[in-house]
Amino acid sequence: MAKPQNDSLFDAPPMGEQERMVEAILFATADPVTVQDLIGRMPHGCDPAEALAYLRKRYEGRGVNVVRIGDAWAIRTAPDLGFLMQKEIVETRKLSRAAIETLAIVAYHQPVTRAEIEEIRGVSVSRGTIDQLIEMEWIRLGRRKMTPGRPVTFVVTQAFLDHFGLENARDLPGLKELRAAGLLENRPPPGTVALGETDDDSGDADQSELFED
C-alpha cells in the first residue's frame, strides 16, 4: 500500500517567525506586495495572510502602519506623521483641470468608458488627457463593456491608491472633504459646462498644482 505523500518534508516555521518574514519583505520592498507574492517567497506551508493580520495589529498606533492597498500590502508612515516626511525640494506634477476632472470621474465611477466620461463632464476628452493619466500610472484599461462596440473601460490603479493612502476606491473622500483639503475649487460641477465646449489643454499653465509626488 502506497504511503500518503506529504505536502512538505519540513514543518512550516512558527507563526512568530512567519510574521518576522512578512515584516522583512514589506520593509525591503518599495511597492505593495500581494499575499500571493508572499506565498511565493516564504517557505512552503506558511500562512502569510494570518501573519499579516498579526503584524497589522502589532503596528497599530506606531509611527508606521501595515496598510492594505487594493489587493496588496505595504508598510507606510502613519497618516498623522506624514508632515515629517516632507522634503525641502518637492517635485510637483501638474495636472490640467481636464485631467483632474477625468481622474475624479474614473475614481468615482469606475469602470467607466471614455464616452461616459465625456457625458459626465459635458465636454469631449482629448486623447492626450487619457494618455497623461495612463503614463502617470494612475489609471489603466479595464475590461471591455458588454455593450455594442465593446468599448474599453478605465479604472484607477494600485499606484493611485498608494499615492493617496487609500485601501480601495470606496475610501475616496466626498466633495466637502476635497474642498476642505484645498484639492477642489468651488467651481460649478463639470456637467454645467456649456455644450459644444471642447477639452482645451492650452490652459494647463493656469491650473492649480493639486497633486504632488
Buried (B, 14 or more C-beta within 10 A) or exposed (E): EEEEEEEEEEEBBEEEBBBBBBBEBBEEBEEBBBBEBBEEBBEEEBBBEEBBEBBBEEBEEEEBBBBBBBEBBBBBBBEEEEEEEEEEEEEEEBBBBBBBBBBBBBBBBBBBBBBBBBEBBBBBBBEEBBEBBBEBEBBBEBEEBEEEEEEEBBBBBBBBBBBBBBEEBEEBBEEEEBEEEEBBEEEEEBEEBEEEEEBEBEEBEEBEEBBEE
